[in-house]
Amino acid sequence: MNTPQGLKPLVLCADDYAQEAGVSHAIVQLARQGRLSATSAMVLSPRWRQDAAPLAELRERLDVGLHLDWTSPYAQAAGHGLTLARAMRRALMGGFEQSGARTVIERQLDLFEAHWQAAPDHVDGHQHVQQFAGIREPLVELLARRYGMKKPWLRLSRAPLGQRDLKSRVIAWMGANALESGASCAGLASATALSGIYDFTGDQAAYARRMARWLGASPAGTVLMCHPGTGEADAAAPPDPIADARPREWAHLGSATFADQLAAADATLVRGSTLYTARP
Protein backbone atom coordinates (compact mmCIF):
# COMPACT_ATOMS: atom_id res chain seq x y z
CA MET A 1 0.00 0.00 0.00
CA ASN A 2 1.06 3.61 -0.49
CA THR A 3 0.98 5.37 2.86
CA PRO A 4 2.15 9.01 2.87
CA GLN A 5 5.77 9.00 3.98
CA GLY A 6 6.23 9.38 7.72
CA LEU A 7 2.54 8.89 8.59
CA LYS A 8 1.26 6.08 10.80
CA PRO A 9 -1.45 3.98 9.10
CA LEU A 10 -4.53 3.24 11.20
CA VAL A 11 -7.90 1.71 10.32
CA LEU A 12 -10.87 3.61 11.74
CA CYS A 13 -13.84 1.25 11.66
CA ALA A 14 -17.43 2.26 12.46
CA ASP A 15 -19.33 -0.67 13.93
CA ASP A 16 -23.07 -1.44 13.77
CA TYR A 17 -23.89 -0.24 10.24
CA ALA A 18 -27.61 -0.85 9.51
CA GLN A 19 -28.48 -1.22 13.19
CA GLU A 20 -30.81 1.76 12.78
CA ALA A 21 -31.33 4.67 10.40
CA GLY A 22 -29.32 7.21 12.41
CA VAL A 23 -26.31 4.90 12.67
CA SER A 24 -26.22 4.24 8.93
CA HIS A 25 -26.69 7.94 8.13
CA ALA A 26 -23.84 9.02 10.41
CA ILE A 27 -21.46 6.39 9.03
CA VAL A 28 -22.16 7.29 5.40
CA GLN A 29 -21.67 10.99 6.13
CA LEU A 30 -18.36 10.41 7.91
CA ALA A 31 -17.15 8.12 5.14
CA ARG A 32 -17.92 10.79 2.55
CA GLN A 33 -15.80 13.19 4.62
CA GLY A 34 -12.91 10.73 4.58
CA ARG A 35 -13.17 10.29 8.35
CA LEU A 36 -13.53 6.48 8.27
CA SER A 37 -11.73 3.71 6.43
CA ALA A 38 -13.99 0.76 7.33
CA THR A 39 -17.45 -0.12 8.55
CA SER A 40 -19.03 -3.38 9.74
CA ALA A 41 -22.63 -4.27 8.91
CA MET A 42 -25.27 -5.94 11.08
CA VAL A 43 -26.88 -7.99 8.33
CA LEU A 44 -29.63 -9.48 10.52
CA SER A 45 -31.16 -6.01 10.73
CA PRO A 46 -34.02 -5.54 8.24
CA ARG A 47 -32.32 -2.26 7.26
CA TRP A 48 -29.34 -4.01 5.68
CA ARG A 49 -31.21 -4.60 2.41
CA GLN A 50 -31.77 -0.85 1.85
CA ASP A 51 -28.74 0.50 3.68
CA ALA A 52 -26.23 -1.44 1.58
CA ALA A 53 -26.98 0.82 -1.39
CA PRO A 54 -25.57 4.12 0.00
CA LEU A 55 -22.23 2.40 0.63
CA ALA A 56 -21.82 1.53 -3.06
CA GLU A 57 -20.46 4.97 -3.96
CA LEU A 58 -17.81 4.51 -1.27
CA ARG A 59 -16.67 1.06 -2.37
CA GLU A 60 -13.22 2.22 -3.49
CA ARG A 61 -12.33 4.08 -0.30
CA LEU A 62 -14.03 2.14 2.48
CA ASP A 63 -13.75 -1.47 3.60
CA VAL A 64 -17.19 -2.96 4.23
CA GLY A 65 -17.31 -6.03 6.42
CA LEU A 66 -19.56 -8.35 8.40
CA HIS A 67 -20.31 -7.53 12.03
CA LEU A 68 -20.98 -11.12 13.10
CA ASP A 69 -23.92 -11.08 15.50
CA TRP A 70 -25.00 -13.42 18.28
CA THR A 71 -26.10 -10.97 20.98
CA SER A 72 -28.29 -8.21 19.53
CA PRO A 73 -32.10 -8.19 19.51
CA TYR A 74 -31.82 -9.00 15.79
CA ALA A 75 -29.90 -12.20 16.60
CA GLN A 76 -32.48 -13.11 19.21
CA ALA A 77 -35.27 -12.57 16.68
CA ALA A 78 -33.38 -14.82 14.25
CA GLY A 79 -33.51 -17.62 16.81
CA HIS A 80 -29.85 -17.98 17.80
CA GLY A 81 -29.31 -14.90 19.96
CA LEU A 82 -28.18 -14.83 23.57
CA THR A 83 -27.47 -12.11 26.06
CA LEU A 84 -23.79 -11.22 26.19
CA ALA A 85 -23.50 -12.77 29.66
CA ARG A 86 -24.96 -16.08 28.46
CA ALA A 87 -22.82 -16.06 25.32
CA MET A 88 -19.67 -15.51 27.37
CA ARG A 89 -20.69 -18.26 29.77
CA ARG A 90 -21.25 -20.68 26.91
CA ALA A 91 -17.89 -19.81 25.37
CA LEU A 92 -16.13 -20.41 28.67
CA MET A 93 -18.01 -23.62 29.54
CA GLY A 94 -16.88 -25.68 26.59
CA GLY A 95 -17.74 -23.39 23.71
CA PHE A 96 -20.57 -23.11 21.20
CA GLU A 97 -21.59 -26.21 19.29
CA GLN A 98 -19.61 -25.78 16.10
CA SER A 99 -22.03 -27.30 13.61
CA GLY A 100 -24.79 -24.95 14.74
CA ALA A 101 -22.40 -22.01 14.80
CA ARG A 102 -21.31 -22.78 11.25
CA THR A 103 -24.92 -22.57 10.08
CA VAL A 104 -25.38 -19.19 11.77
CA ILE A 105 -22.17 -17.82 10.25
CA GLU A 106 -23.05 -19.07 6.78
CA ARG A 107 -26.46 -17.42 6.96
CA GLN A 108 -24.91 -14.08 7.86
CA LEU A 109 -22.30 -14.35 5.09
CA ASP A 110 -25.12 -15.16 2.65
CA LEU A 111 -27.11 -12.11 3.78
CA PHE A 112 -24.05 -9.90 3.48
CA GLU A 113 -23.30 -11.03 -0.06
CA ALA A 114 -26.93 -10.92 -1.18
CA HIS A 115 -27.16 -7.17 -0.72
CA TRP A 116 -23.52 -6.11 -1.13
CA GLN A 117 -22.91 -8.31 -4.17
CA ALA A 118 -19.39 -9.06 -3.02
CA ALA A 119 -17.49 -10.81 -0.26
CA PRO A 120 -16.88 -8.91 2.97
CA ASP A 121 -13.57 -7.08 3.16
CA HIS A 122 -13.28 -8.12 6.79
CA VAL A 123 -15.14 -9.87 9.59
CA ASP A 124 -15.41 -8.74 13.18
CA GLY A 125 -18.08 -9.33 15.82
CA HIS A 126 -20.81 -7.52 17.69
CA GLN A 127 -19.56 -7.50 21.29
CA HIS A 128 -16.48 -9.38 20.01
CA VAL A 129 -18.22 -12.75 19.50
CA GLN A 130 -15.98 -13.57 16.51
CA GLN A 131 -13.33 -14.82 18.92
CA PHE A 132 -15.56 -16.89 21.25
CA ALA A 133 -14.80 -20.61 21.51
CA GLY A 134 -16.98 -22.63 19.15
CA ILE A 135 -17.55 -19.62 16.91
CA ARG A 136 -13.97 -18.74 15.95
CA GLU A 137 -13.14 -22.25 14.68
CA PRO A 138 -15.95 -22.58 12.10
CA LEU A 139 -15.52 -18.90 11.21
CA VAL A 140 -11.88 -19.38 10.24
CA GLU A 141 -12.67 -22.60 8.39
CA LEU A 142 -15.53 -21.03 6.44
CA LEU A 143 -13.63 -17.90 5.45
CA ALA A 144 -10.65 -19.91 4.25
CA ARG A 145 -12.78 -22.33 2.24
CA ARG A 146 -15.37 -19.90 0.92
CA TYR A 147 -13.17 -17.06 -0.30
CA GLY A 148 -10.02 -18.71 -1.66
CA MET A 149 -7.43 -16.10 -2.60
CA LYS A 150 -9.69 -13.17 -1.62
CA LYS A 151 -10.01 -13.96 2.06
CA PRO A 152 -11.38 -11.22 4.36
CA TRP A 153 -9.15 -9.93 7.12
CA LEU A 154 -10.12 -10.59 10.72
CA ARG A 155 -10.24 -8.20 13.62
CA LEU A 156 -8.66 -9.34 16.88
CA SER A 157 -10.11 -7.66 19.95
CA ARG A 158 -6.83 -7.11 21.79
CA ALA A 159 -5.86 -3.64 22.94
CA PRO A 160 -2.32 -2.36 22.30
CA LEU A 161 0.14 -2.24 25.17
CA GLY A 162 -0.48 0.87 27.23
CA GLN A 163 -4.24 0.79 26.57
CA ARG A 164 -5.13 -2.34 28.52
CA ASP A 165 -7.63 -1.81 31.32
CA LEU A 166 -9.88 -4.42 32.94
CA LYS A 167 -12.54 -4.26 30.21
CA SER A 168 -10.06 -4.64 27.36
CA ARG A 169 -8.26 -7.49 29.13
CA VAL A 170 -11.51 -9.43 29.59
CA ILE A 171 -12.39 -8.90 25.93
CA ALA A 172 -9.00 -10.20 24.77
CA TRP A 173 -9.17 -13.12 27.22
CA MET A 174 -12.30 -14.36 25.41
CA GLY A 175 -10.14 -15.66 22.59
CA ALA A 176 -8.00 -13.08 20.79
CA ASN A 177 -4.85 -15.22 20.91
CA ALA A 178 -6.69 -18.37 19.83
CA LEU A 179 -8.34 -16.57 16.90
CA GLU A 180 -5.00 -15.13 15.83
CA SER A 181 -3.40 -18.58 15.87
CA GLY A 182 -6.23 -20.20 13.94
CA ALA A 183 -6.31 -17.41 11.38
CA SER A 184 -2.58 -17.67 10.80
CA CYS A 185 -2.76 -21.42 10.25
CA ALA A 186 -5.57 -20.92 7.72
CA GLY A 187 -3.73 -18.18 5.81
CA LEU A 188 -6.07 -15.41 6.97
CA ALA A 189 -4.75 -11.93 7.65
CA SER A 190 -5.62 -10.31 10.96
CA ALA A 191 -5.35 -6.89 12.51
CA THR A 192 -3.67 -7.72 15.77
CA ALA A 193 -4.51 -4.61 17.83
CA LEU A 194 -7.85 -2.97 18.62
CA SER A 195 -8.15 0.50 20.11
CA GLY A 196 -11.20 2.58 20.97
CA ILE A 197 -12.35 0.42 23.88
CA TYR A 198 -14.10 2.41 26.61
CA ASP A 199 -17.26 2.40 28.75
CA PHE A 200 -19.25 4.86 26.56
CA THR A 201 -19.52 7.39 29.39
CA GLY A 202 -18.53 11.06 29.41
CA ASP A 203 -19.33 14.07 27.26
CA GLN A 204 -17.97 15.00 23.83
CA ALA A 205 -14.90 16.66 25.33
CA ALA A 206 -14.09 13.44 27.20
CA TYR A 207 -14.39 11.46 23.98
CA ALA A 208 -12.10 13.93 22.24
CA ARG A 209 -9.47 13.43 24.95
CA ARG A 210 -9.76 9.67 24.63
CA MET A 211 -9.41 9.87 20.87
CA ALA A 212 -6.25 11.96 21.16
CA ARG A 213 -4.75 9.29 23.44
CA TRP A 214 -5.80 6.42 21.19
CA LEU A 215 -4.38 8.05 18.07
CA GLY A 216 -1.10 8.86 19.76
CA ALA A 217 -0.60 5.56 21.56
CA SER A 218 -1.74 3.09 18.89
CA PRO A 219 1.00 1.45 16.82
CA ALA A 220 0.84 1.35 13.04
CA GLY A 221 -1.77 -1.10 11.77
CA THR A 222 -4.11 -0.78 14.74
CA VAL A 223 -7.86 -0.88 14.17
CA LEU A 224 -9.59 1.90 16.07
CA MET A 225 -13.30 1.12 16.45
CA CYS A 226 -16.02 3.72 16.82
CA HIS A 227 -19.81 3.75 17.16
CA PRO A 228 -21.23 6.93 15.63
CA GLY A 229 -24.90 7.74 15.18
CA THR A 230 -27.06 10.81 14.77
CA GLY A 231 -29.07 10.16 17.91
CA GLU A 232 -32.36 10.49 16.05
CA ALA A 233 -35.07 8.15 17.29
CA ASP A 234 -35.82 5.14 15.08
CA ALA A 235 -39.12 3.61 16.06
CA ALA A 236 -38.40 0.52 13.97
CA ALA A 237 -35.17 -0.28 15.82
CA PRO A 238 -34.77 -1.99 19.20
CA PRO A 239 -33.47 -0.03 22.20
CA ASP A 240 -29.79 0.87 21.92
CA PRO A 241 -27.75 0.64 25.14
CA ILE A 242 -25.10 3.07 23.83
CA ALA A 243 -27.49 5.53 22.20
CA ASP A 244 -26.23 8.48 24.24
CA ALA A 245 -22.63 7.97 23.16
CA ARG A 246 -23.29 7.76 19.43
CA PRO A 247 -24.00 11.47 18.66
CA ARG A 248 -20.97 12.51 20.73
CA GLU A 249 -18.74 10.24 18.64
CA TRP A 250 -20.37 11.40 15.39
CA ALA A 251 -19.90 15.07 16.23
CA HIS A 252 -16.26 14.63 17.17
CA LEU A 253 -15.27 12.46 14.21
CA GLY A 254 -16.79 14.97 11.81
CA SER A 255 -15.09 17.94 13.43
CA ALA A 256 -12.01 19.99 12.59
CA THR A 257 -10.67 18.95 15.99
CA PHE A 258 -10.49 15.33 14.88
CA ALA A 259 -8.61 16.32 11.72
CA ASP A 260 -6.17 18.23 13.90
CA GLN A 261 -5.76 15.20 16.16
CA LEU A 262 -4.87 12.99 13.19
CA ALA A 263 -2.25 15.51 12.11
CA ALA A 264 -0.84 15.82 15.63
CA ALA A 265 -0.49 12.04 15.86
CA ASP A 266 1.14 11.85 12.40
CA ALA A 267 -1.61 9.33 11.56
CA THR A 268 -3.49 8.58 8.37
CA LEU A 269 -6.59 6.44 7.86
CA VAL A 270 -6.24 3.48 5.51
CA ARG A 271 -8.29 0.50 4.45
CA GLY A 272 -7.38 -2.72 6.18
CA SER A 273 -7.62 -4.60 2.90
CA THR A 274 -4.56 -2.64 1.72
CA LEU A 275 -2.74 -3.05 5.02
CA TYR A 276 -3.14 -6.68 6.11
CA THR A 277 -1.73 -9.37 3.89
CA ALA A 278 -2.74 -13.01 4.09
CA ARG A 279 -0.51 -15.93 3.24
CA PRO A 280 -1.42 -17.92 0.08
C-alpha positions in Angstrom: 0.0 0.0 0.0 1.1 3.6 -0.5 1.0 5.4 2.9 2.2 9.0 2.9 5.8 9.0 4.0 6.2 9.4 7.7 2.5 8.9 8.6 1.3 6.1 10.8 -1.5 4.0 9.1 -4.5 3.2 11.2 -7.9 1.7 10.3 -10.9 3.6 11.7 -13.8 1.2 11.7 -17.4 2.3 12.5 -19.3 -0.7 13.9 -23.1 -1.4 13.8 -23.9 -0.2 10.2 -27.6 -0.9 9.5 -28.5 -1.2 13.2 -30.8 1.8 12.8 -31.3 4.7 10.4 -29.3 7.2 12.4 -26.3 4.9 12.7 -26.2 4.2 8.9 -26.7 7.9 8.1 -23.8 9.0 10.4 -21.5 6.4 9.0 -22.2 7.3 5.4 -21.7 11.0 6.1 -18.4 10.4 7.9 -17.2 8.1 5.1 -17.9 10.8 2.6 -15.8 13.2 4.6 -12.9 10.7 4.6 -13.2 10.3 8.3 -13.5 6.5 8.3 -11.7 3.7 6.4 -14.0 0.8 7.3 -17.5 -0.1 8.5 -19.0 -3.4 9.7 -22.6 -4.3 8.9 -25.3 -5.9 11.1 -26.9 -8.0 8.3 -29.6 -9.5 10.5 -31.2 -6.0 10.7 -34.0 -5.5 8.2 -32.3 -2.3 7.3 -29.3 -4.0 5.7 -31.2 -4.6 2.4 -31.8 -0.8 1.9 -28.7 0.5 3.7 -26.2 -1.4 1.6 -27.0 0.8 -1.4 -25.6 4.1 0.0 -22.2 2.4 0.6 -21.8 1.5 -3.1 -20.5 5.0 -4.0 -17.8 4.5 -1.3 -16.7 1.1 -2.4 -13.2 2.2 -3.5 -12.3 4.1 -0.3 -14.0 2.1 2.5 -13.8 -1.5 3.6 -17.2 -3.0 4.2 -17.3 -6.0 6.4 -19.6 -8.3 8.4 -20.3 -7.5 12.0 -21.0 -11.1 13.1 -23.9 -11.1 15.5 -25.0 -13.4 18.3 -26.1 -11.0 21.0 -28.3 -8.2 19.5 -32.1 -8.2 19.5 -31.8 -9.0 15.8 -29.9 -12.2 16.6 -32.5 -13.1 19.2 -35.3 -12.6 16.7 -33.4 -14.8 14.3 -33.5 -17.6 16.8 -29.9 -18.0 17.8 -29.3 -14.9 20.0 -28.2 -14.8 23.6 -27.5 -12.1 26.1 -23.8 -11.2 26.2 -23.5 -12.8 29.7 -25.0 -16.1 28.5 -22.8 -16.1 25.3 -19.7 -15.5 27.4 -20.7 -18.3 29.8 -21.2 -20.7 26.9 -17.9 -19.8 25.4 -16.1 -20.4 28.7 -18.0 -23.6 29.5 -16.9 -25.7 26.6 -17.7 -23.4 23.7 -20.6 -23.1 21.2 -21.6 -26.2 19.3 -19.6 -25.8 16.1 -22.0 -27.3 13.6 -24.8 -25.0 14.7 -22.4 -22.0 14.8 -21.3 -22.8 11.2 -24.9 -22.6 10.1 -25.4 -19.2 11.8 -22.2 -17.8 10.3 -23.0 -19.1 6.8 -26.5 -17.4 7.0 -24.9 -14.1 7.9 -22.3 -14.4 5.1 -25.1 -15.2 2.7 -27.1 -12.1 3.8 -24.1 -9.9 3.5 -23.3 -11.0 -0.1 -26.9 -10.9 -1.2 -27.2 -7.2 -0.7 -23.5 -6.1 -1.1 -22.9 -8.3 -4.2 -19.4 -9.1 -3.0 -17.5 -10.8 -0.3 -16.9 -8.9 3.0 -13.6 -7.1 3.2 -13.3 -8.1 6.8 -15.1 -9.9 9.6 -15.4 -8.7 13.2 -18.1 -9.3 15.8 -20.8 -7.5 17.7 -19.6 -7.5 21.3 -16.5 -9.4 20.0 -18.2 -12.8 19.5 -16.0 -13.6 16.5 -13.3 -14.8 18.9 -15.6 -16.9 21.2 -14.8 -20.6 21.5 -17.0 -22.6 19.1 -17.5 -19.6 16.9 -14.0 -18.7 15.9 -13.1 -22.2 14.7 -16.0 -22.6 12.1 -15.5 -18.9 11.2 -11.9 -19.4 10.2 -12.7 -22.6 8.4 -15.5 -21.0 6.4 -13.6 -17.9 5.4 -10.6 -19.9 4.3 -12.8 -22.3 2.2 -15.4 -19.9 0.9 -13.2 -17.1 -0.3 -10.0 -18.7 -1.7 -7.4 -16.1 -2.6 -9.7 -13.2 -1.6 -10.0 -14.0 2.1 -11.4 -11.2 4.4 -9.2 -9.9 7.1 -10.1 -10.6 10.7 -10.2 -8.2 13.6 -8.7 -9.3 16.9 -10.1 -7.7 20.0 -6.8 -7.1 21.8 -5.9 -3.6 22.9 -2.3 -2.4 22.3 0.1 -2.2 25.2 -0.5 0.9 27.2 -4.2 0.8 26.6 -5.1 -2.3 28.5 -7.6 -1.8 31.3 -9.9 -4.4 32.9 -12.5 -4.3 30.2 -10.1 -4.6 27.4 -8.3 -7.5 29.1 -11.5 -9.4 29.6 -12.4 -8.9 25.9 -9.0 -10.2 24.8 -9.2 -13.1 27.2 -12.3 -14.4 25.4 -10.1 -15.7 22.6 -8.0 -13.1 20.8 -4.9 -15.2 20.9 -6.7 -18.4 19.8 -8.3 -16.6 16.9 -5.0 -15.1 15.8 -3.4 -18.6 15.9 -6.2 -20.2 13.9 -6.3 -17.4 11.4 -2.6 -17.7 10.8 -2.8 -21.4 10.3 -5.6 -20.9 7.7 -3.7 -18.2 5.8 -6.1 -15.4 7.0 -4.8 -11.9 7.7 -5.6 -10.3 11.0 -5.4 -6.9 12.5 -3.7 -7.7 15.8 -4.5 -4.6 17.8 -7.8 -3.0 18.6 -8.2 0.5 20.1 -11.2 2.6 21.0 -12.4 0.4 23.9 -14.1 2.4 26.6 -17.3 2.4 28.7 -19.2 4.9 26.6 -19.5 7.4 29.4 -18.5 11.1 29.4 -19.3 14.1 27.3 -18.0 15.0 23.8 -14.9 16.7 25.3 -14.1 13.4 27.2 -14.4 11.5 24.0 -12.1 13.9 22.2 -9.5 13.4 25.0 -9.8 9.7 24.6 -9.4 9.9 20.9 -6.2 12.0 21.2 -4.7 9.3 23.4 -5.8 6.4 21.2 -4.4 8.0 18.1 -1.1 8.9 19.8 -0.6 5.6 21.6 -1.7 3.1 18.9 1.0 1.4 16.8 0.8 1.4 13.0 -1.8 -1.1 11.8 -4.1 -0.8 14.7 -7.9 -0.9 14.2 -9.6 1.9 16.1 -13.3 1.1 16.5 -16.0 3.7 16.8 -19.8 3.7 17.2 -21.2 6.9 15.6 -24.9 7.7 15.2 -27.1 10.8 14.8 -29.1 10.2 17.9 -32.4 10.5 16.0 -35.1 8.2 17.3 -35.8 5.1 15.1 -39.1 3.6 16.1 -38.4 0.5 14.0 -35.2 -0.3 15.8 -34.8 -2.0 19.2 -33.5 0.0 22.2 -29.8 0.9 21.9 -27.7 0.6 25.1 -25.1 3.1 23.8 -27.5 5.5 22.2 -26.2 8.5 24.2 -22.6 8.0 23.2 -23.3 7.8 19.4 -24.0 11.5 18.7 -21.0 12.5 20.7 -18.7 10.2 18.6 -20.4 11.4 15.4 -19.9 15.1 16.2 -16.3 14.6 17.2 -15.3 12.5 14.2 -16.8 15.0 11.8 -15.1 17.9 13.4 -12.0 20.0 12.6 -10.7 19.0 16.0 -10.5 15.3 14.9 -8.6 16.3 11.7 -6.2 18.2 13.9 -5.8 15.2 16.2 -4.9 13.0 13.2 -2.3 15.5 12.1 -0.8 15.8 15.6 -0.5 12.0 15.9 1.1 11.8 12.4 -1.6 9.3 11.6 -3.5 8.6 8.4 -6.6 6.4 7.9 -6.2 3.5 5.5 -8.3 0.5 4.4 -7.4 -2.7 6.2 -7.6 -4.6 2.9 -4.6 -2.6 1.7 -2.7 -3.1 5.0 -3.1 -6.7 6.1 -1.7 -9.4 3.9 -2.7 -13.0 4.1 -0.5 -15.9 3.2 -1.4 -17.9 0.1 
